[in-house]
């Protein structure tokens, strides 16, 4: 299936008209999320039976739809919490200054944490969050990113302990929205990942 799949009519046509082209369709997304969940289930099931349930820490707000779809397909006991972190504000390029707000309600001390991110580009946010989780006593930290932009990487973050890096799709260097991801808090409810037309963010 072409990555430049034409847009199809939908009830969100007002938002759809802002999209230059679709990168990942709802069916592609569903298939990939199912594969990621199966991989996570297999890896996490291999842990000791005496280990506490792993904690999925979702980076809000962009990761909320991905996380909801993902954890419902993970077939072992887990706990879930949220943290707010951003280096974008209302811009389209990471500022490199990470703002983290809110405290975790779940105690991560001695637990395996899976950080769930919508998109990884510069690596600043993940590096900051991994350090924070380490300081709070997490035994290991994995990262599960829906999209990865390796060409944008400025910090090569390291997972903690026995953690792994999971990713859904490698993303070309476009400004993308949909499936939880936004520009100025819009477009999160699009069911696909699309490239936003420049006239809507410049």
Secondary structure, 3 states (H helix, E strand, C coil): CCCCECCCCCCCHHHHCCEEEEEECHHHHHHHHHHHHHHHHHHHHCCCCCCCCEEEEEEECCCHHHHHHHHCCCCCCEEEEEEEEECCCCCCCCCCCCEEECCCCCCCCCCEEEEEEEEECCCHHHHHHHHHHHHCCCCEEEEEEEEECHHHCCCCCCCECCCCEEEEEECCCCCEEECCECECCECCCCCCEEEECHHHCC
